[in-house]
């Protein structure tokens, strides 16, 4: 399989999702990309595009977003971006030991660290603050 972005677009032909069948097909494509041990940058870009299309369809259909704990949200973002705890620590300013303790459930995310993580991942801060 070629990994240039243009060739991936020709292979997958992403379009706005308008049916349950297209939705399931997109989820299958996303699953295949997520399961790859190592994704190229082009595959990562395609994964992000498909996820955006799926999210838009889910919003239109009134799907409810699952409530994830801040720890689970952080773990999902780390996995989705194929980050190590060390790389995340260097890029976000949150100490690696703190990230490790959060992920292992020994510590919650402070407001200061929630701000750093929110800024780094480009997501709302409330995703890292427990209610």
C-alpha positions in Angstrom: 0.0 0.0 0.0 1.4 3.4 -1.0 1.7 5.9 1.8 1.6 9.2 0.0 -1.3 11.3 1.0 -2.7 11.6 -2.6 -2.5 7.9 -3.1 -4.3 7.3 0.2 -7.0 9.7 -0.7 -7.5 7.9 -4.0 -7.7 4.6 -2.3 -10.0 5.7 0.5 -11.9 8.5 -1.2 -13.1 10.3 1.9 -16.5 12.0 1.6 -19.0 13.5 4.0 -20.8 10.6 5.7 -24.5 10.5 4.8 -25.6 7.0 5.7 -25.2 4.4 8.4 -23.4 2.2 5.9 -20.9 4.9 5.0 -20.4 5.5 8.7 -19.6 1.8 9.4 -17.2 1.8 6.4 -15.4 4.8 7.8 -15.1 3.3 11.2 -13.6 0.2 9.6 -11.0 2.3 7.8 -10.2 4.2 11.0 -9.8 0.9 12.9 -7.4 -0.4 10.3 -5.3 2.8 10.5 -5.3 2.8 14.3 -4.2 -0.9 14.5 -1.1 -0.2 12.4 2.0 -0.6 14.5 3.6 2.4 12.7 1.7 4.9 10.7 3.2 7.2 8.1 2.5 10.9 8.4 0.1 10.6 5.4 -1.7 7.8 7.2 -1.9 9.9 10.3 -3.4 12.8 8.3 -5.9 10.5 6.7 -6.8 9.1 10.1 -7.5 12.6 11.4 -9.6 13.5 8.3 -11.7 10.3 8.7 -12.2 10.9 12.4 -13.4 14.4 11.7 -15.9 13.1 9.1 -17.1 10.5 11.6 -17.4 13.1 14.4 -19.5 15.4 12.1 -21.8 12.5 11.2 -22.2 11.6 14.9 -23.1 15.2 15.8 -25.7 15.3 13.0 -27.2 12.0 14.2 -27.3 13.2 17.8 -24.9 10.6 19.1 -23.8 11.3 22.6 -20.1 11.6 23.3 -19.0 9.0 25.8 -18.0 10.5 29.1 -14.3 9.6 29.6 -12.4 10.2 32.8 -9.6 12.7 32.5 -7.1 9.9 32.8 -8.8 7.8 30.1 -9.0 10.9 27.8 -5.2 11.6 28.3 -4.4 7.9 27.7 -6.5 8.0 24.5 -4.8 11.1 23.2 -1.3 9.7 24.0 -2.1 6.5 22.1 -3.8 8.3 19.1 -0.7 10.5 18.7 1.7 7.7 19.3 3.5 9.6 22.0 5.7 8.4 24.7 5.4 9.8 28.2 8.8 11.4 27.8 7.9 13.1 24.5 4.7 14.4 26.0 6.5 15.7 29.1 9.0 17.5 27.0 6.4 19.1 24.7 3.8 20.0 27.3 5.8 20.9 30.3 4.1 18.4 32.5 6.8 16.2 34.3 7.0 12.7 33.1 6.6 11.3 36.6 3.4 13.2 36.9 2.1 11.8 33.6 3.0 8.3 34.8 1.2 8.8 38.1 -1.9 10.2 36.3 -2.0 7.3 33.9 -1.6 4.7 36.6 -4.4 6.3 38.7 -2.2 7.4 41.6 -2.8 11.1 40.9 -5.4 13.3 39.4 -4.7 16.1 36.9 -4.2 19.5 38.6 -5.7 22.6 37.0 -2.2 23.8 36.0 -1.4 20.5 34.3 -4.9 20.4 32.7 -4.1 23.8 31.2 -0.8 22.6 29.8 -2.3 19.4 28.4 -5.2 21.3 26.9 -2.9 23.7 25.2 -0.6 20.9 23.9 -3.4 18.7 22.6 -5.7 21.5 21.4 -8.7 20.2 23.3 -11.0 22.0 25.9 -9.5 22.1 29.4 -12.7 20.5 30.8 -11.6 17.2 29.2 -8.9 17.0 31.8 -10.8 18.2 34.9 -13.0 15.7 36.8 -16.5 16.9 37.6 
